[in-house]
Amino acid sequence: MDVGIRILPDLQFSILCDDVRREHNGKLILLGLFETIGAARFPVVHPTLFVVNRWCNGVGEYRQNTVLRKPDNSVLAEDEVTMIQLNDLKAKHTVIARFNNLRFEGPGEYAVEIRLDGELKIRYPVVLALSRS
């Protein structure tokens, strides 16, 4: 790779799910895709939540991180920065962030933010709802 070339990558997808597995052939299996978490009462602790991001069509080295925000926009959780290296335009990089034992104090619209080099690339809602028994 030419050190001087840097092309900002595209976020091919960002998926929220309950679990991620990798087959022996390298394929990812995403289990329990969702956008809403229901709870009989609050506060509630969600045992495990994954955010899977795929970057493509870029060249260079980048820093990615995932931020989960509360309805008041304060930070609920944040993963560590992951370095992404894309050597050519055909390269792809998948980042898997795992969050354990997230405590949600009440219902409302929470958010997932994906940041690349500190810049917001996408923000999407995760709704916490009171479910009826």
QUIKA-V399865 format. One line per field, one symbol per residue. phi: phi as a letter, one per 20 degrees, with the letter a starting at -180 (. if undefined). psi: psi as a letter, one per 20 degrees, with the letter a starting at -180 (. if undefined). burial: I if it has 24 or more other ideal C-beta (glycine too) atoms within 12 Angstrom, else O. Layout:
# QUIKA-V399865
phi = ???
psi = ???
burial = ???
This chain:
# QUIKA-V399865
phi = .fgfebcffeefaccebebccdffenfedddmfbccdebfbcfcdefbbdcdccdblccpdcdcbdcddfgemffeabeffdedddebfefcbdddddddlfedfafqeebddddclnefdbcbecedcfeee
psi = pphipopprqogqopprhqpqprhjiqqopplprippqqhrqqqppgppqppppqrkrpaprpqrpppqrhjjrpgqprqppppoohriiqqpppopppqlpoohrraorqppppokipphqpqqoppqoqp.
burial = OOOOOOOOIIIOOIIIIOOIOOOOOOOOOIOOOIOOIOIOOOOOOIOOIIIIIIIOOIIIIIOIIIIIIIOOOOOIIOIOOIOIOIOOOOIIIIIIIIIOOIOIOOOOOIIIIIIIOOOOIIOIOIOIOOOOO
